[in-house]
Each structure stands twice: as structure tokens, then as C-alpha cells.
């Protein structure tokens, strides 16, 4: 291909190393699944001898903005020289934000030393014909996005007027009418690409109560709101009863709260008319809690959270809403960690014996286990995997004594590490580089914000105001340039926060010497300042489980050396 031949002659492109980027906004979008995108991209790399260094997937993310996507991480890999090409199926996968936004991000990619190639229609943007083709592709992608948005808006408006929720899919506590069915479209290879509800015409498209899960939802709401029981305890109990999500998976605490926050179980529908906070392309709501919605109306569906008269228990709703929306500092004391390593230990048991590299990864909490013969039995303090009680993991445990001793041994080993000083200097240099990047990005962002402010002030001056169309275009150019910088800044700030420089060997020696005499609070403070997590790995036979301590600085270096997002199974 002429484009690739031209690229290979440029400095830094003699060997083409590609990041394959895949995106789909919803599981029902079009007939262009993640599997098909990957097959097209890998076919292209095999045909043209291009090395693939990473596959990055964005599932459920809109192409209208880059803010929530993994593109900033992709750009970091490009800037560090790990890859020089970003491959997408077509330009709509890169983004549907229009010419200004798409090309602002592409310009950033080019400045970092990377090149974007759309497999279906590769274009050479160094030529006028290629730039014209690129502009056309971006314009068509934006039209497609606007059309999709208009269709959804009309659908949502119609469903709201009919007293229906914005989608007709089953919810917690509700199911489809017995006569309504799922209509499934599949590809020739058997992959499901679209699922749509085929309505019977008799139920009025209203969801019907599923009293098994609906009663569980009502019980959860009452016991958490009025009974003061913890969400964790209720979650575990509901799992033991066999209550699952709509898709048949175990429910987490936040999934229970998400189902209750909608008010759907009480018969409500909700929407927002209050604008989100923020500016331009980065407007967002603080959360999806009830206090962020200002319009509540009863729907056509029957409530499942009812009082003794069979009517919606609105008194319970008001109490739930008040408790759920109280400031976080009011209930922060309930979440205080009581044990030294509760927030740091991770279960290292393999999820599947056939794939031992895939670990459970769940946090381990403090517990007790009996020891000794009957009549002389005593209890040992241990840390054990939280997934055991929920039957998500066969479990792994380590005694409190051995876990604390392992941390003390690690502190002592760091004190005798002869190469620690050199490693610390290298890490310190990398940390300063990260901080310089943050400062540079903040400077660029501040300049753009001032530019945007001046443009707004100019528009308020009646004599000097631009034509509305010209103002919108200029404003869009600034915002399109601002968004990728803000995304990179957020990523770099996170790395700076985690990229702590290790203490000196003498400091580690002082920590190791005082560790046995420290109180639990002092130990916890030290662990939280140094250690990101500790993997507990099962050993064969009756050997004690092995603890692998991972400090903060190693986590950042690992992320920066291989920030690969593995492809999930797609439909």
C-alpha cells in the first residue's frame, strides 16, 4: 500500500507498531461488533506486516466525545514510543464528534509521533485529496451520530408521553409481558448482534412485576432504610436466596442502590431538566442519586414496593431518598477501616484451574478461624477472601500474624537493597518528568480557558460580537482543543498521585525496627503510604500462602510500561 510505504520512509516509522482501537457505544449498535472490528484490523496487520503491541477496547462509550474513553492512555503509549500507529475499523470508531473534535485529537496523535489509519478507507492526510476524504468521513460520521440521537430523542419523548420508561428492557423487580418476546438478529458465524423486543400489543408495552425479585427489592429497601442493616449483609443474604440481576448475575451493593435510586419499584419515572454542571463538552452530573433528578411522575407499570393497602409506599420512598442523599461525611464513620491490611490484601486464587493466570483479585477482610482440638479450641485472627461468603470464590486465607510479619520482612529487605538508592533516583527522575508534564498541560489548559473567556466577553459586547455561527465555530475549535488536553491531564495527575518515590534505605531500616512496636493505627498509616496492594498466592500442599507486596511506585511503572486493555467477548 502506497500510504504504508510512505510512512515507512519517515523517521520512527521504519517498523510499524500498531495499537488496535475498538469501540462500540452499545451492545445493540449497528451490525459492526467488536469481533468484526478486530478481525478486520488483524487482517490488515497480517497483510501488511504490522506488529500489534496492544488491543484497546471501549465498550458502551459514545463516539461523540473522547472524555470517558481510553484514548488518553493510547496517546501515552504513542508518546512513549511503544507504538506509532492507531488502527481503527473506520473513522466513526475513532469518533463521531465532527470535524473539529476528531481532528483536534488526531492532531495530538500526530504531534506525539503517531498516525491514525482507518482500515476500511486508509487516507494520506499529507495530501489534499486525503484531507478532503478525511473531512468527508468525519462529516458523515457526525451526521450518523446526529441521526441516531434524533431517533432516540423522539423515542424517549413518545415513551414518556405514554407513561413508559425510556427503554422497555426488563429491570430489577420487573419482566416482560409473558406474550412479548425477544427478537434476536445473528450473523452467519452465530454471533448475536442485535436484540429487540417484539411486543404482543396487549400489555401496552408496560413491564410486568416479577414478584420474586420485586419482593426482594422491597425488603432490601425497608431493611436498609428503617432497619439500619448494612448493604453488604443484605447483599449476601439475597445472593444466598438466589436473587440475581436481570442478566442472572450476582448483585453488588451499588447495583441494589442503582435499582432503588430510580424509584421504579415505587412506580416512578424520572428525568432531568436541570443542566449538568461544568462547561462545554465536559458537562456532567455528580451522580445518579435521586437528588440529581427534578422531574418525577408515576408510570403505567405497577409498583412492587407497596404498603399494606397495595399502594406505592411513598412514605418509605421519602425516607429512603433522605438517607440515600445525605452528605457522605455523615456516614463516613461507618466505612472506617478497623484492621491493618483489610484494604490492601487481594485474593490470588485462580478463577479457573485451566487458566491459572486469571486471579480472583477480591479484597480480603479480617475474620477468625477455630484451631486446636475440641475442649482446647482457640481462635486465630486471619484475613480471608470476601468472595467465599458470596460463593464467588473457593477462598484463600492468611493468618494475621504471618501477614504482618511478611510486611515487616519486606520493610527489612528494602533496607538492605543495595540498588534501592539508584532505583529511587531513577524513579524520582520519572516522577519529576510526570510533574513537568502536568505543569505543561495545566499551562496550556489555562491559556485555552483564558482564550475561551475572552471570546465569551467579546460576544457579550454588542458592538464587537461575532455572528452566532462564527462564534459557535470558534468556540467549538477551542473546546475541541481543550478536551484532549484535559483528558491527558487527568491521566497524568493520577500517575503523579500513585508514582510515589520510595524512601531511602535508612528510612526503611527505621520503619523495620519500629514495626513490631507500632500500634495498629500506626501500622495502617505506614502501609497506606507505601503499599498499593498485597497479592496472597496459594502454595501447593500445606505450605503457607505466599504474599507478594506491590508498592505504589511499581504499580505506576507497570501501567506505563504495558497499559493494555484486553478484548472482552463481544456480541
Phi, psi and omega in degrees: 000135185299321180298315181291323176299320179293319180296319185295343178274349181277151177300132179087356182243013181301320174249120182273120179240122191246145166254122177272121181250125182240139179214141171214132188283324176216164179293350183252001187290123172049204177235034185243075187288168178297325179298315180295319178300314181297318180297319179296317183291317179292326175298321179294316181292322178294321183292325187248017175056053178251131178282135176260119182259341181196152172238118183246129184241135170241106179257132177077021181245132181290147177276358182286344178214157180256357192301313186267001186267174184271018184295327179298321178293323177298316181295326178297319179296321178294315183295332179272002175082012180282339178208161178228002179224140170247120182258132174230159179297307170213173188294337178294335176289326176293319178174153177243022186279002180099174186300313186296308184292313181301315185283337173295317177290322179294325177297318176300317179300316179296322180293330178280353180097023180242166181222136179266129177233123173267117189301321183291331183209074180297135181232144177262101186283000174278353178248156180295323179295320179293319179293324177295317178297319178298315179298321180295315180298318180293322180293318179295319179298321179293320177299317179298319179295316179298322179295316177299316180296317180297319180298315180295320180298317179295320179296315180297319180297317180295318181293324179295317179295332179271009179063037179245156174292168186291340171229157182261012181288153178303151178232171176300121181093356184220153179219171177290157171303145183302333183268347176278146184227163174271132174255119187249130175255137181229158174274175180295335180274005177090359180285134175281126183242342180204134177236124180230149181274127175261109188280148180277339180087355182257335185270354182070020179067011180276140176290148183253145181300136170252096194292337178296304179283332179294318177295323178295321178297316180295319180295319178300314182299316183290315184289327178284320184284308186261330184274345179072016180281149183287148179296326180296313180300315180295321180300313181298316181297317180295325177294319179295332177282346181096013178282127182233175174287177180301328181272003177087015180259157176299143182269134172270168181304313185293335176289324175296314180295322179298320179293322180284325183299332180291339184072006185297324180295337176271355181104001184279157160236154185221156171200169182246139168241347178281128181297150176289156177283162180110191188224142170054236185279353185252020178294139180202159174266149184295327180193184175251022177292162185303329185287352178267001177246135184248353179240120179230124178223149178289143181257185181282339185284159179276137178288150176251347176256096189234163177271190183293343179266003180081012179257159180306130180279077185289334176296318176296320178302315181294321178292318177298314182299318180296318180290319183293328186261007178290154181304146184295332182291342179292325183251008182297328182297334180290341185258008183295133180286132184258343185240154190300313189248015185300324183268001187246328184287138178234138179289127180255016179289135178298139177292325184221130181299333180283338179232078185295342181287342179271109185265159179298305175079000181287153179291154180249135182247165181285143180204187177226151177223140180288149180214149178094167182287162178299143182091336176226036186279140174226172185243139181251135175286128180225167166248132182224156183295133180291342183285350182293312182297330181266004177060034176261348183208146177289342171096157175208149182216162176211140181291150179302318182299312182291323180296315180291324177295322179297321178294317177298318177297322179296317178301318180293321180295325178292329180290336182256006180285110183294332181269005184295323180297316179294318179298319180297320179296318179295316180294324178296321178294319178294323179294320177296323178297317177299316180296322177294322177296318178300314181297320180294317179295318179298323178295315179297318181295318180298320178297317180293322178296320177295321178297318178294321179295318179295322178297319179295317178298321179296321181292333179284343177276112186301325183285325184258000185299143177281163171298141183309321180294316179295321179297315180298319180295315181293319178297319179297323178297318181292315181296323179293327177282330183285320187301311180297327178293319179294323178295317178294321180298317180299318180295317182291323178296322178297320179291323177296319181297319181275336187279054181292146178272133183295148176296170179285161178303324180294324178293318177298323179297319179295320177298315183296321182291324183268351183304314181298331184265357182289149171283168180299320179297319179292319178297317181297318179298319179294314180300316182294336180275342185244320193254127177282310176198167179230119178274128176259112187253129182289138179251154182291154177067219182259017178292149176295142178298145184269139178253124178251111184269126182243107179284167182303316187294329178288328180295314181295318180295323178294318180295320182284337181275332182208067179278065185264134175253113184289146181289126175275164177296135184242159180249000000 
